[in-house]
């Protein structure tokens, strides 16, 4: 199941060598990556910090809007 994460500029530099070995993931704008769970586990093992944005099966959310709030 794919996982979407966002990296800081500094962490991205540390993560790229690991990602090149572990994932045929997708790179999106703003240092956002769609990765396999194995690649995310490899980043965690390397102590690389990232922000989870979402995963497959999760509905898209508007940033700043609480879940379930009508807009």
C-alpha positions as CSV (number, residue, x, y, z in Angstrom):
1,X,0.0,0.0,0.0
2,X,1.6,3.4,-1.0
3,X,2.3,6.0,1.6
4,X,2.5,9.7,0.9
5,X,5.2,11.7,2.9
6,X,6.7,15.1,2.8
7,X,10.4,15.8,3.6
8,X,12.3,18.9,4.6
9,X,15.0,20.0,2.3
10,X,17.7,18.8,4.7
11,X,16.1,15.4,5.2
12,X,15.5,15.0,1.5
13,X,19.2,15.1,0.9
14,X,19.7,12.3,3.4
15,X,16.8,10.3,2.2
16,X,17.5,10.3,-1.6
17,X,20.2,7.6,-1.5
18,X,18.0,5.3,0.6
19,X,15.0,5.9,-1.7
20,X,17.0,5.2,-4.8
21,X,17.8,1.7,-3.4
22,X,14.4,0.9,-1.9
23,X,11.6,2.3,-3.8
24,X,10.3,2.9,-7.3
25,X,8.3,5.7,-5.7
26,X,6.9,8.9,-7.3
27,X,8.2,12.4,-6.6
28,X,5.6,15.1,-6.4
29,X,6.0,18.9,-6.0
30,X,7.1,20.4,-2.7
31,X,9.3,17.4,-1.6
32,X,6.3,15.1,-1.5
33,X,6.8,11.4,-2.2
34,X,4.6,8.4,-2.8
35,X,6.5,5.4,-1.5
36,X,6.0,1.8,-0.6
37,X,5.7,0.9,3.1
38,X,9.1,-0.8,2.8
39,X,10.8,2.4,1.7
40,X,9.1,4.3,4.6
41,X,10.4,1.7,7.0
42,X,13.9,2.1,5.6
43,X,13.7,5.9,6.2
44,X,12.6,5.3,9.7
45,X,15.5,2.8,10.3
46,X,17.9,5.5,9.0
47,X,16.3,8.0,11.5
48,X,15.1,10.3,8.7
49,X,12.3,12.5,9.9
50,X,9.3,13.1,7.6
51,X,5.7,14.2,7.7
52,X,3.1,11.6,6.7
53,X,0.6,13.2,4.4
54,X,-1.6,10.2,3.7
55,X,-1.9,6.7,2.3
56,X,-3.9,4.7,-0.1
57,X,-7.5,4.4,1.0
58,X,-7.5,7.6,3.0
59,X,-9.9,10.3,1.7
60,X,-8.3,13.5,0.6
61,X,-8.4,16.3,3.2
62,X,-8.3,20.1,3.0
63,X,-5.4,21.2,5.1
64,X,-6.6,23.0,8.2
65,X,-10.1,21.6,8.0
66,X,-11.0,19.3,10.9
67,X,-12.2,15.8,9.8
68,X,-15.9,15.7,9.2
69,X,-16.4,19.4,9.2
70,X,-18.7,20.8,6.5
71,X,-17.2,23.3,4.1
